[in-house]
């Protein structure tokens, strides 16, 4: 899964990631805002350094600790923005979470389906040779259409039409950007599927891949909209 010689702390990474997620959820639920406790970060760092020192010594310390921390924050910290979206003021948190997930996945699916059939111009040959400009444009279109439909849906009305179009474009772009980011990481790690990208987290990344960057983008977009309004 990882490059030869890499040995991140799988169990500790998973447990620390769950703690990060729960901490962010608790802050969102009780305080109504997104934040991560500095104390928790200090405890995670201290525990991982202690485990490294007691079980492995200094050999490969920075490499293995960096990979472990990357898995914790790349997956669980970004994923915790779903809880912040869920607890947005105004009583529309659940529709907001579903909207962002649908737009991110819709963009991903649209780009894949139409990029395969109609794609001619490479979006980023060095990073991901299979992704095309045409696919990205269709992905953005899917995201915008989902945003419009979600906002026009009775009893939801998440955003006015003009804002919905902007929201769809923004989430579509962050979904594409997140997909490219993951491609960079996979190519450097020498893996083909995202399920083996971060050892210890199995197929979780396969499910949430393109949504990781879209969830924080959706949270800050809707927070800005509420602040402006």
BAMI-806892 format. One record per residue: residue number from 1; residue in three letters; x, y, z of N, C-alpha, C in turn. Coordinates in steps of 0.05 Angstrom, whole numbers, plus 5000, padded with zeros to 4 digits. Layout:
residues N
+-----+---------+------+------+------+------+------+------+------+------+------+
| num | residuo |  n_u |  n_v |  n_w | ca_u | ca_v | ca_w |  c_u |  c_v |  c_w |
+-----+---------+------+------+------+------+------+------+------+------+------+
| NUM |     Ala |    X |    Y |    Z |    X |    Y |    Z |    X |    Y |    Z |
...
+-----+---------+------+------+------+------+------+------+------+------+------+
***
This chain:
residues 229
+-----+---------+------+------+------+------+------+------+------+------+------+
| num | residuo |  n_u |  n_v |  n_w | ca_u | ca_v | ca_w |  c_u |  c_v |  c_w |
+-----+---------+------+------+------+------+------+------+------+------+------+
|   1 |     Unk | 5016 | 4976 | 5000 | 5000 | 5000 | 5000 | 5017 | 5025 | 5000 |
|   2 |     Unk | 5034 | 5030 | 5021 | 5052 | 5052 | 5021 | 5078 | 5044 | 5007 |
|   3 |     Unk | 5095 | 5064 | 5003 | 5121 | 5058 | 4992 | 5137 | 5040 | 5011 |
|   4 |     Unk | 5155 | 5025 | 5000 | 5170 | 5006 | 5016 | 5185 | 5021 | 5038 |
|   5 |     Unk | 5182 | 5011 | 5063 | 5196 | 5024 | 5085 | 5179 | 5042 | 5102 |
|   6 |     Unk | 5156 | 5051 | 5091 | 5138 | 5068 | 5106 | 5122 | 5051 | 5126 |
|   7 |     Unk | 5120 | 5060 | 5150 | 5106 | 5044 | 5171 | 5090 | 5063 | 5189 |
|   8 |     Unk | 5069 | 5075 | 5180 | 5053 | 5093 | 5197 | 5040 | 5077 | 5220 |
|   9 |     Unk | 5031 | 5091 | 5241 | 5018 | 5078 | 5263 | 4988 | 5075 | 5256 |
|  10 |     Unk | 4980 | 5052 | 5248 | 4953 | 5048 | 5237 | 4932 | 5051 | 5259 |
|  11 |     Unk | 4935 | 5036 | 5280 | 4914 | 5036 | 5301 | 4913 | 5063 | 5315 |
|  12 |     Unk | 4936 | 5074 | 5322 | 4937 | 5100 | 5335 | 4926 | 5122 | 5317 |
|  13 |     Unk | 4933 | 5120 | 5291 | 4923 | 5139 | 5272 | 4893 | 5139 | 5270 |
|  14 |     Unk | 4882 | 5115 | 5269 | 4853 | 5112 | 5268 | 4839 | 5123 | 5293 |
|  15 |     Unk | 4850 | 5117 | 5316 | 4839 | 5126 | 5342 | 4841 | 5156 | 5344 |
|  16 |     Unk | 4864 | 5167 | 5337 | 4868 | 5196 | 5338 | 4849 | 5210 | 5319 |
|  17 |     Unk | 4845 | 5199 | 5295 | 4827 | 5210 | 5276 | 4799 | 5211 | 5286 |
|  18 |     Unk | 4790 | 5190 | 5299 | 4763 | 5189 | 5311 | 4760 | 5210 | 5333 |
|  19 |     Unk | 4781 | 5214 | 5349 | 4781 | 5235 | 5369 | 4779 | 5263 | 5357 |
|  20 |     Unk | 4793 | 5268 | 5335 | 4791 | 5293 | 5322 | 4763 | 5298 | 5312 |
|  21 |     Unk | 4751 | 5278 | 5299 | 4724 | 5280 | 5289 | 4704 | 5286 | 5311 |
|  22 |     Unk | 4706 | 5271 | 5333 | 4687 | 5274 | 5355 | 4691 | 5302 | 5368 |
|  23 |     Unk | 4716 | 5311 | 5370 | 4721 | 5337 | 5382 | 4708 | 5359 | 5366 |
|  24 |     Unk | 4712 | 5358 | 5340 | 4700 | 5379 | 5322 | 4670 | 5377 | 5323 |
|  25 |     Unk | 4659 | 5353 | 5324 | 4630 | 5349 | 5325 | 4619 | 5362 | 5351 |
|  26 |     Unk | 4633 | 5357 | 5373 | 4623 | 5367 | 5399 | 4624 | 5398 | 5399 |
|  27 |     Unk | 4645 | 5409 | 5388 | 4646 | 5439 | 5387 | 4624 | 5450 | 5370 |
|  28 |     Unk | 4619 | 5437 | 5347 | 4597 | 5447 | 5329 | 4570 | 5444 | 5343 |
|  29 |     Unk | 4566 | 5422 | 5357 | 4540 | 5417 | 5369 | 4535 | 5435 | 5393 |
|  30 |     Unk | 4555 | 5440 | 5409 | 4551 | 5455 | 5434 | 4557 | 5485 | 5431 |
|  31 |     Unk | 4576 | 5492 | 5414 | 4584 | 5520 | 5411 | 4574 | 5532 | 5385 |
|  32 |     Unk | 4565 | 5516 | 5366 | 4555 | 5526 | 5341 | 4577 | 5537 | 5323 |
|  33 |     Unk | 4601 | 5528 | 5326 | 4623 | 5537 | 5309 | 4643 | 5515 | 5305 |
|  34 |     Unk | 4659 | 5518 | 5284 | 4679 | 5498 | 5278 | 4705 | 5505 | 5291 |
|  35 |     Unk | 4716 | 5487 | 5307 | 4742 | 5491 | 5320 | 4754 | 5464 | 5328 |
|  36 |     Unk | 4780 | 5464 | 5330 | 4794 | 5440 | 5339 | 4811 | 5448 | 5363 |
|  37 |     Unk | 4808 | 5433 | 5385 | 4822 | 5440 | 5410 | 4852 | 5438 | 5407 |
|  38 |     Unk | 4867 | 5459 | 5413 | 4896 | 5458 | 5413 | 4907 | 5437 | 5432 |
|  39 |     Unk | 4892 | 5433 | 5454 | 4900 | 5413 | 5474 | 4900 | 5385 | 5461 |
|  40 |     Unk | 4879 | 5379 | 5445 | 4877 | 5353 | 5432 | 4900 | 5349 | 5413 |
|  41 |     Unk | 4907 | 5370 | 5398 | 4929 | 5368 | 5379 | 4955 | 5362 | 5394 |
|  42 |     Unk | 4959 | 5376 | 5416 | 4983 | 5371 | 5432 | 4984 | 5342 | 5443 |
|  43 |     Unk | 4961 | 5332 | 5452 | 4960 | 5305 | 5462 | 4966 | 5285 | 5440 |
|  44 |     Unk | 4955 | 5289 | 5416 | 4960 | 5271 | 5394 | 4989 | 5270 | 5387 |
|  45 |     Unk | 5001 | 5294 | 5384 | 5030 | 5295 | 5378 | 5047 | 5282 | 5399 |
|  46 |     Unk | 5040 | 5287 | 5424 | 5055 | 5275 | 5447 | 5053 | 5245 | 5446 |
|  47 |     Unk | 5029 | 5235 | 5442 | 5025 | 5206 | 5442 | 5040 | 5192 | 5419 |
|  48 |     Unk | 5039 | 5204 | 5396 | 5052 | 5192 | 5373 | 5083 | 5193 | 5376 |
|  49 |     Unk | 5093 | 5215 | 5386 | 5122 | 5216 | 5391 | 5130 | 5196 | 5413 |
|  50 |     Unk | 5114 | 5193 | 5433 | 5120 | 5175 | 5455 | 5120 | 5146 | 5444 |
|  51 |     Unk | 5099 | 5140 | 5428 | 5098 | 5113 | 5416 | 5122 | 5107 | 5398 |
|  52 |     Unk | 5129 | 5127 | 5383 | 5153 | 5124 | 5365 | 5178 | 5118 | 5382 |
|  53 |     Unk | 5181 | 5134 | 5402 | 5206 | 5132 | 5419 | 5207 | 5105 | 5434 |
|  54 |     Unk | 5184 | 5096 | 5443 | 5184 | 5071 | 5459 | 5185 | 5046 | 5443 |
|  55 |     Unk | 5175 | 5047 | 5419 | 5172 | 5022 | 5403 | 5191 | 5021 | 5379 |
|  56 |     Unk | 5200 | 5044 | 5369 | 5215 | 5043 | 5344 | 5241 | 5058 | 5345 |
|  57 |     Unk | 5245 | 5075 | 5364 | 5269 | 5091 | 5365 | 5268 | 5114 | 5345 |
|  58 |     Unk | 5291 | 5122 | 5335 | 5293 | 5145 | 5317 | 5291 | 5138 | 5288 |
|  59 |     Unk | 5294 | 5113 | 5281 | 5294 | 5105 | 5253 | 5267 | 5110 | 5239 |
|  60 |     Unk | 5267 | 5127 | 5219 | 5243 | 5133 | 5203 | 5222 | 5148 | 5218 |
|  61 |     Unk | 5230 | 5162 | 5240 | 5210 | 5175 | 5257 | 5194 | 5196 | 5242 |
|  62 |     Unk | 5208 | 5215 | 5230 | 5194 | 5237 | 5217 | 5176 | 5227 | 5194 |
|  63 |     Unk | 5186 | 5207 | 5179 | 5171 | 5196 | 5157 | 5145 | 5183 | 5167 |
|  64 |     Unk | 5147 | 5166 | 5186 | 5124 | 5151 | 5196 | 5104 | 5168 | 5211 |
|  65 |     Unk | 5115 | 5187 | 5227 | 5097 | 5205 | 5241 | 5082 | 5224 | 5222 |
|  66 |     Unk | 5096 | 5233 | 5202 | 5084 | 5251 | 5182 | 5061 | 5238 | 5167 |
|  67 |     Unk | 5066 | 5212 | 5159 | 5045 | 5198 | 5145 | 5021 | 5193 | 5163 |
|  68 |     Unk | 5026 | 5186 | 5188 | 5004 | 5182 | 5207 | 4988 | 5207 | 5211 |
|  69 |     Unk | 5001 | 5230 | 5216 | 4987 | 5255 | 5220 | 4972 | 5264 | 5195 |
|  70 |     Unk | 4984 | 5259 | 5172 | 4971 | 5265 | 5147 | 4944 | 5250 | 5145 |
|  71 |     Unk | 4944 | 5225 | 5151 | 4920 | 5209 | 5150 | 4899 | 5220 | 5169 |
|  72 |     Unk | 4908 | 5227 | 5193 | 4889 | 5237 | 5213 | 4875 | 5263 | 5204 |
|  73 |     Unk | 4891 | 5282 | 5194 | 4880 | 5308 | 5188 | 4868 | 5309 | 5160 |
|  74 |     Unk | 4880 | 5295 | 5141 | 4870 | 5296 | 5113 | 4842 | 5283 | 5112 |
|  75 |     Unk | 4838 | 5261 | 5127 | 4812 | 5248 | 5126 | 4793 | 5258 | 5148 |
|  76 |     Unk | 4801 | 5254 | 5173 | 4782 | 5259 | 5195 | 4777 | 5289 | 5200 |
|  77 |     Unk | 4798 | 5305 | 5198 | 4794 | 5334 | 5203 | 4776 | 5346 | 5182 |
|  78 |     Unk | 4782 | 5340 | 5156 | 4766 | 5351 | 5135 | 4738 | 5339 | 5135 |
|  79 |     Unk | 4735 | 5314 | 5142 | 4709 | 5301 | 5143 | 4692 | 5313 | 5165 |
|  80 |     Unk | 4705 | 5323 | 5187 | 4690 | 5334 | 5209 | 4675 | 5359 | 5202 |
|  81 |     Unk | 4681 | 5372 | 5179 | 4666 | 5395 | 5171 | 4637 | 5388 | 5164 |
|  82 |     Unk | 4632 | 5362 | 5160 | 4604 | 5353 | 5156 | 4588 | 5359 | 5181 |
|  83 |     Unk | 4600 | 5355 | 5204 | 4585 | 5361 | 5229 | 4581 | 5391 | 5233 |
|  84 |     Unk | 4600 | 5407 | 5224 | 4597 | 5436 | 5226 | 4574 | 5445 | 5208 |
|  85 |     Unk | 4573 | 5433 | 5184 | 4551 | 5439 | 5166 | 4524 | 5431 | 5178 |
|  86 |     Unk | 4525 | 5407 | 5190 | 4500 | 5396 | 5202 | 4489 | 5415 | 5223 |
|  87 |     Unk | 4506 | 5429 | 5238 | 4497 | 5446 | 5260 | 4498 | 5475 | 5253 |
|  88 |     Unk | 4496 | 5482 | 5228 | 4495 | 5510 | 5220 | 4469 | 5522 | 5232 |
|  89 |     Unk | 4470 | 5548 | 5240 | 4446 | 5561 | 5250 | 4425 | 5563 | 5227 |
|  90 |     Unk | 4400 | 5563 | 5235 | 4379 | 5567 | 5215 | 4362 | 5542 | 5210 |
|  91 |     Unk | 4370 | 5519 | 5221 | 4354 | 5495 | 5219 | 4356 | 5481 | 5192 |
|  92 |     Unk | 4376 | 5488 | 5175 | 4378 | 5475 | 5149 | 4405 | 5460 | 5146 |
|  93 |     Unk | 4415 | 5451 | 5169 | 4441 | 5438 | 5169 | 4441 | 5412 | 5154 |
|  94 |     Unk | 4421 | 5395 | 5158 | 4420 | 5369 | 5144 | 4417 | 5373 | 5114 |
|  95 |     Unk | 4399 | 5390 | 5104 | 4398 | 5395 | 5075 | 4425 | 5405 | 5064 |
|  96 |     Unk | 4439 | 5421 | 5080 | 4465 | 5432 | 5071 | 4485 | 5410 | 5068 |
|  97 |     Unk | 4486 | 5391 | 5087 | 4505 | 5369 | 5085 | 4499 | 5352 | 5060 |
|  98 |     Unk | 4474 | 5345 | 5057 | 4466 | 5329 | 5034 | 4471 | 5343 | 5008 |
|  99 |     Unk | 4466 | 5370 | 5007 | 4471 | 5385 | 4983 | 4500 | 5384 | 4975 |
| 100 |     Unk | 4518 | 5388 | 4994 | 4547 | 5388 | 4988 | 4556 | 5361 | 4979 |
| 101 |     Unk | 4547 | 5340 | 4992 | 4554 | 5313 | 4984 | 4544 | 5306 | 4956 |
| 102 |     Unk | 4519 | 5313 | 4950 | 4508 | 5308 | 4924 | 4523 | 5323 | 4902 |
| 103 |     Unk | 4529 | 5348 | 4908 | 4543 | 5364 | 4888 | 4571 | 5354 | 4883 |
| 104 |     Unk | 4585 | 5347 | 4904 | 4612 | 5337 | 4901 | 4613 | 5311 | 4886 |
| 105 |     Unk | 4596 | 5292 | 4894 | 4594 | 5267 | 4880 | 4583 | 5270 | 4852 |
| 106 |     Unk | 4564 | 5288 | 4848 | 4553 | 5293 | 4822 | 4574 | 5304 | 4803 |
| 107 |     Unk | 4590 | 5322 | 4813 | 4612 | 5332 | 4797 | 4631 | 5310 | 4789 |
| 108 |     Unk | 4638 | 5293 | 4808 | 4656 | 5271 | 4803 | 4645 | 5252 | 4782 |
| 109 |     Unk | 4620 | 5244 | 4785 | 4607 | 5225 | 4767 | 4604 | 5237 | 4739 |
| 110 |     Unk | 4595 | 5263 | 4738 | 4592 | 5276 | 4712 | 4619 | 5278 | 4697 |
| 111 |     Unk | 4640 | 5285 | 4711 | 4666 | 5288 | 4699 | 4675 | 5261 | 4689 |
| 112 |     Unk | 4670 | 5240 | 4704 | 4679 | 5213 | 4696 | 4664 | 5203 | 4671 |
| 113 |     Unk | 4637 | 5205 | 4672 | 4621 | 5194 | 4651 | 4625 | 5208 | 4624 |
| 114 |     Unk | 4624 | 5235 | 4625 | 4626 | 5250 | 4600 | 4655 | 5253 | 4591 |
| 115 |     Unk | 4673 | 5253 | 4611 | 4701 | 5256 | 4604 | 4711 | 5231 | 4588 |
| 116 |     Unk | 4700 | 5208 | 4595 | 4708 | 5183 | 4581 | 4698 | 5184 | 4552 |
| 117 |     Unk | 4675 | 5195 | 4547 | 4663 | 5194 | 4521 | 4670 | 5218 | 4503 |
| 118 |     Unk | 4671 | 5241 | 4516 | 4675 | 5266 | 4500 | 4702 | 5280 | 4505 |
| 119 |     Unk | 4717 | 5271 | 4525 | 4741 | 5285 | 4532 | 4763 | 5283 | 4511 |
| 120 |     Unk | 4774 | 5306 | 4503 | 4796 | 5307 | 4484 | 4820 | 5322 | 4493 |
| 121 |     Unk | 4815 | 5342 | 4511 | 4837 | 5359 | 4521 | 4843 | 5352 | 4550 |
| 122 |     Unk | 4868 | 5345 | 4554 | 4877 | 5337 | 4581 | 4876 | 5361 | 4600 |
| 123 |     Unk | 4864 | 5355 | 4624 | 4862 | 5376 | 4644 | 4889 | 5381 | 4657 |
| 124 |     Unk | 4903 | 5360 | 4664 | 4929 | 5362 | 4677 | 4944 | 5336 | 4671 |
| 125 |     Unk | 4958 | 5335 | 4649 | 4971 | 5310 | 4640 | 4991 | 5299 | 4661 |
| 126 |     Unk | 5005 | 5317 | 4674 | 5026 | 5308 | 4693 | 5013 | 5296 | 4718 |
| 127 |     Unk | 4992 | 5309 | 4728 | 4980 | 5299 | 4753 | 4961 | 5275 | 4748 |
| 128 |     Unk | 4943 | 5278 | 4728 | 4924 | 5257 | 4723 | 4918 | 5256 | 4693 |
| 129 |     Unk | 4931 | 5239 | 4678 | 4928 | 5238 | 4649 | 4900 | 5231 | 4640 |
| 130 |     Unk | 4884 | 5219 | 4656 | 4857 | 5210 | 4648 | 4836 | 5232 | 4650 |
| 131 |     Unk | 4842 | 5253 | 4665 | 4822 | 5275 | 4669 | 4823 | 5295 | 4646 |
| 132 |     Unk | 4800 | 5304 | 4637 | 4799 | 5322 | 4614 | 4784 | 5348 | 4621 |
| 133 |     Unk | 4789 | 5368 | 4605 | 4775 | 5393 | 4608 | 4745 | 5390 | 4604 |
| 134 |     Unk | 4738 | 5374 | 4583 | 4710 | 5370 | 4578 | 4696 | 5356 | 4601 |
| 135 |     Unk | 4710 | 5336 | 4612 | 4698 | 5323 | 4636 | 4694 | 5342 | 4659 |
| 136 |     Unk | 4714 | 5359 | 4664 | 4712 | 5378 | 4686 | 4688 | 5397 | 4681 |
| 137 |     Unk | 4684 | 5406 | 4656 | 4662 | 5424 | 4650 | 4635 | 5411 | 4655 |
| 138 |     Unk | 4632 | 5386 | 4647 | 4608 | 5371 | 4652 | 4604 | 5366 | 4682 |
| 139 |     Unk | 4626 | 5362 | 4696 | 4625 | 5359 | 4725 | 4614 | 5384 | 4739 |
| 140 |     Unk | 4624 | 5407 | 4730 | 4614 | 5433 | 4740 | 4584 | 5436 | 4734 |
| 141 |     Unk | 4576 | 5428 | 4710 | 4548 | 5431 | 4702 | 4530 | 5413 | 4720 |
| 142 |     Unk | 4539 | 5389 | 4725 | 4524 | 5372 | 4743 | 4521 | 5384 | 4771 |
| 143 |     Unk | 4543 | 5395 | 4781 | 4542 | 5407 | 4807 | 4523 | 5431 | 4809 |
| 144 |     Unk | 4523 | 5448 | 4788 | 4506 | 5471 | 4787 | 4477 | 5462 | 4785 |
| 145 |     Unk | 4471 | 5442 | 4769 | 4443 | 5433 | 4766 | 4433 | 5421 | 4792 |
| 146 |     Unk | 4450 | 5407 | 4806 | 4442 | 5396 | 4832 | 4437 | 5418 | 4852 |
| 147 |     Unk | 4454 | 5438 | 4852 | 4450 | 5461 | 4870 | 4424 | 5476 | 4864 |
| 148 |     Unk | 4418 | 5480 | 4839 | 4393 | 5493 | 4831 | 4369 | 5477 | 4840 |
| 149 |     Unk | 4370 | 5451 | 4833 | 4347 | 5433 | 4840 | 4343 | 5431 | 4870 |
| 150 |     Unk | 4365 | 5430 | 4885 | 4363 | 5429 | 4914 | 4351 | 5454 | 4926 |
| 151 |     Unk | 4358 | 5477 | 4915 | 4348 | 5502 | 4925 | 4319 | 5507 | 4917 |
| 152 |     Unk | 4311 | 5496 | 4895 | 4283 | 5499 | 4886 | 4264 | 5479 | 4898 |
| 153 |     Unk | 4276 | 5459 | 4911 | 4260 | 5437 | 4923 | 4243 | 5448 | 4945 |
| 154 |     Unk | 4216 | 5443 | 4944 | 4198 | 5453 | 4966 | 4207 | 5444 | 4993 |
| 155 |     Unk | 4204 | 5462 | 5012 | 4210 | 5458 | 5041 | 4240 | 5457 | 5047 |
| 156 |     Unk | 4256 | 5462 | 5027 | 4285 | 5464 | 5032 | 4294 | 5492 | 5027 |
| 157 |     Unk | 4293 | 5501 | 5001 | 4301 | 5528 | 4995 | 4327 | 5537 | 5007 |
| 158 |     Unk | 4348 | 5522 | 5002 | 4373 | 5527 | 5016 | 4385 | 5554 | 5009 |
| 159 |     Unk | 4384 | 5562 | 4983 | 4395 | 5587 | 4975 | 4377 | 5599 | 4952 |
| 160 |     Unk | 4378 | 5626 | 4949 | 4365 | 5638 | 4925 | 4379 | 5628 | 4900 |
| 161 |     Unk | 4365 | 5630 | 4878 | 4375 | 5619 | 4853 | 4403 | 5628 | 4845 |
| 162 |     Unk | 4408 | 5655 | 4847 | 4434 | 5666 | 4840 | 4457 | 5655 | 4857 |
| 163 |     Unk | 4451 | 5653 | 4883 | 4471 | 5642 | 4901 | 4475 | 5612 | 4897 |
| 164 |     Unk | 4453 | 5599 | 4889 | 4455 | 5570 | 4884 | 4474 | 5564 | 4861 |
| 165 |     Unk | 4472 | 5579 | 4840 | 4490 | 5575 | 4817 | 4519 | 5579 | 4826 |
| 166 |     Unk | 4524 | 5600 | 4841 | 4552 | 5605 | 4851 | 4561 | 5583 | 4869 |
| 167 |     Unk | 4542 | 5574 | 4886 | 4548 | 5552 | 4905 | 4556 | 5526 | 4889 |
| 168 |     Unk | 4540 | 5520 | 4869 | 4545 | 5496 | 4853 | 4573 | 5498 | 4839 |
| 169 |     Unk | 4579 | 5521 | 4828 | 4605 | 5524 | 4815 | 4628 | 5521 | 4835 |
| 170 |     Unk | 4624 | 5533 | 4858 | 4645 | 5532 | 4879 | 4650 | 5504 | 4889 |
| 171 |     Unk | 4629 | 5489 | 4894 | 4632 | 5462 | 4904 | 4643 | 5444 | 4882 |
| 172 |     Unk | 4634 | 5448 | 4857 | 4644 | 5433 | 4835 | 4674 | 5437 | 4831 |
| 173 |     Unk | 4683 | 5462 | 4833 | 4712 | 5467 | 4831 | 4728 | 5455 | 4853 |
| 174 |     Unk | 4718 | 5456 | 4878 | 4733 | 5445 | 4900 | 4733 | 5414 | 4898 |
| 175 |     Unk | 4711 | 5403 | 4887 | 4711 | 5374 | 4883 | 4732 | 5365 | 4863 |
| 176 |     Unk | 4734 | 5380 | 4841 | 4754 | 5374 | 4820 | 4782 | 5379 | 4832 |
| 177 |     Unk | 4785 | 5401 | 4846 | 4811 | 5406 | 4859 | 4819 | 5385 | 4879 |
| 178 |     Unk | 4800 | 5375 | 4894 | 4806 | 5354 | 4913 | 4813 | 5328 | 4900 |
| 179 |     Unk | 4800 | 5323 | 4877 | 4807 | 5299 | 4862 | 4835 | 5300 | 4851 |
| 180 |     Unk | 4843 | 5324 | 4841 | 4870 | 5327 | 4832 | 4891 | 5325 | 4854 |
| 181 |     Unk | 4884 | 5336 | 4877 | 4901 | 5334 | 4901 | 4906 | 5305 | 4908 |
| 182 |     Unk | 4884 | 5289 | 4908 | 4887 | 5261 | 4914 | 4904 | 5246 | 4893 |
| 183 |     Unk | 4902 | 5255 | 4868 | 4918 | 5242 | 4847 | 4948 | 5248 | 4852 |
| 184 |     Unk | 4954 | 5272 | 4860 | 4982 | 5279 | 4867 | 4992 | 5261 | 4889 |
| 185 |     Unk | 4976 | 5258 | 4909 | 4985 | 5242 | 4932 | 4988 | 5212 | 4924 |
| 186 |     Unk | 4969 | 5202 | 4909 | 4970 | 5174 | 4900 | 4995 | 5169 | 4883 |
| 187 |     Unk | 5001 | 5187 | 4865 | 5024 | 5183 | 4847 | 5050 | 5184 | 4863 |
| 188 |     Unk | 5051 | 5201 | 4882 | 5075 | 5203 | 4899 | 5078 | 5178 | 4917 |
| 189 |     Unk | 5055 | 5168 | 4926 | 5055 | 5144 | 4944 | 5058 | 5119 | 4928 |
| 190 |     Unk | 5054 | 5120 | 4902 | 5057 | 5096 | 4886 | 5035 | 5076 | 4889 |
| 191 |     Unk | 5010 | 5086 | 4893 | 4987 | 5068 | 4895 | 4967 | 5075 | 4873 |
| 192 |     Unk | 4949 | 5056 | 4867 | 4930 | 5060 | 4845 | 4902 | 5067 | 4856 |
| 193 |     Unk | 4895 | 5057 | 4879 | 4868 | 5063 | 4889 | 4870 | 5078 | 4915 |
| 194 |     Unk | 4850 | 5095 | 4920 | 4851 | 5112 | 4943 | 4846 | 5096 | 4969 |
| 195 |     Unk | 4835 | 5072 | 4967 | 4831 | 5056 | 4991 | 4856 | 5048 | 5004 |
| 196 |     Unk | 4878 | 5046 | 4988 | 4904 | 5039 | 5000 | 4923 | 5063 | 5002 |
| 197 |     Unk | 4912 | 5086 | 4998 | 4929 | 5110 | 4999 | 4939 | 5116 | 5027 |
| 198 |     Unk | 4921 | 5114 | 5047 | 4928 | 5119 | 5075 | 4924 | 5093 | 5090 |
| 199 |     Unk | 4945 | 5078 | 5095 | 4942 | 5052 | 5109 | 4928 | 5054 | 5135 |
| 200 |     Unk | 4911 | 5035 | 5141 | 4896 | 5035 | 5166 | 4868 | 5046 | 5163 |
| 201 |     Unk | 4863 | 5060 | 5142 | 4836 | 5072 | 5138 | 4821 | 5058 | 5116 |
| 202 |     Unk | 4832 | 5037 | 5104 | 4818 | 5019 | 5086 | 4804 | 5034 | 5064 |
| 203 |     Unk | 4779 | 5026 | 5059 | 4764 | 5037 | 5037 | 4749 | 5063 | 5044 |
| 204 |     Unk | 4754 | 5074 | 5068 | 4740 | 5099 | 5076 | 4745 | 5121 | 5055 |
| 205 |     Unk | 4770 | 5123 | 5047 | 4778 | 5144 | 5028 | 4764 | 5141 | 5001 |
| 206 |     Unk | 4758 | 5116 | 4994 | 4744 | 5111 | 4969 | 4716 | 5124 | 4969 |
| 207 |     Unk | 4704 | 5125 | 4992 | 4677 | 5135 | 4995 | 4677 | 5165 | 4996 |
| 208 |     Unk | 4696 | 5177 | 5011 | 4694 | 5206 | 5017 | 4714 | 5222 | 5000 |
| 209 |     Unk | 4729 | 5210 | 4982 | 4751 | 5223 | 4968 | 4745 | 5252 | 4959 |
| 210 |     Unk | 4727 | 5255 | 4940 | 4723 | 5282 | 4928 | 4707 | 5301 | 4946 |
| 211 |     Unk | 4696 | 5290 | 4968 | 4680 | 5307 | 4986 | 4698 | 5320 | 5007 |
| 212 |     Unk | 4722 | 5310 | 5011 | 4739 | 5321 | 5033 | 4744 | 5350 | 5030 |
| 213 |     Unk | 4750 | 5360 | 5006 | 4755 | 5388 | 5002 | 4729 | 5404 | 4999 |
| 214 |     Unk | 4707 | 5390 | 4990 | 4682 | 5404 | 4986 | 4667 | 5410 | 5012 |
| 215 |     Unk | 4670 | 5393 | 5032 | 4657 | 5398 | 5058 | 4666 | 5424 | 5071 |
| 216 |     Unk | 4692 | 5429 | 5074 | 4699 | 5455 | 5086 | 4692 | 5478 | 5068 |
| 217 |     Unk | 4693 | 5474 | 5041 | 4686 | 5496 | 5023 | 4656 | 5502 | 5026 |
| 218 |     Unk | 4639 | 5482 | 5029 | 4611 | 5486 | 5033 | 4605 | 5500 | 5059 |
| 219 |     Unk | 4620 | 5492 | 5080 | 4616 | 5505 | 5106 | 4622 | 5534 | 5105 |
| 220 |     Unk | 4645 | 5541 | 5094 | 4653 | 5570 | 5094 | 4636 | 5586 | 5075 |
| 221 |     Unk | 4627 | 5574 | 5053 | 4610 | 5588 | 5034 | 4583 | 5595 | 5048 |
| 222 |     Unk | 4571 | 5576 | 5061 | 4545 | 5581 | 5074 | 4548 | 5599 | 5098 |
| 223 |     Unk | 4571 | 5596 | 5112 | 4576 | 5615 | 5135 | 4578 | 5643 | 5125 |
| 224 |     Unk | 4592 | 5647 | 5102 | 4594 | 5674 | 5090 | 4567 | 5684 | 5081 |
| 225 |     Unk | 4551 | 5666 | 5070 | 4524 | 5675 | 5061 | 4507 | 5684 | 5084 |
| 226 |     Unk | 4508 | 5669 | 5106 | 4493 | 5676 | 5130 | 4503 | 5702 | 5142 |
| 227 |     Unk | 4529 | 5706 | 5142 | 4541 | 5730 | 5153 | 4533 | 5754 | 5136 |
| 228 |     Unk | 4534 | 5751 | 5110 | 4527 | 5772 | 5091 | 4498 | 5780 | 5093 |
| 229 |     Unk | 4481 | 5759 | 5098 | 4453 | 5764 | 5099 | 4444 | 5777 | 5125 |
+-----+---------+------+------+------+------+------+------+------+------+------+
***
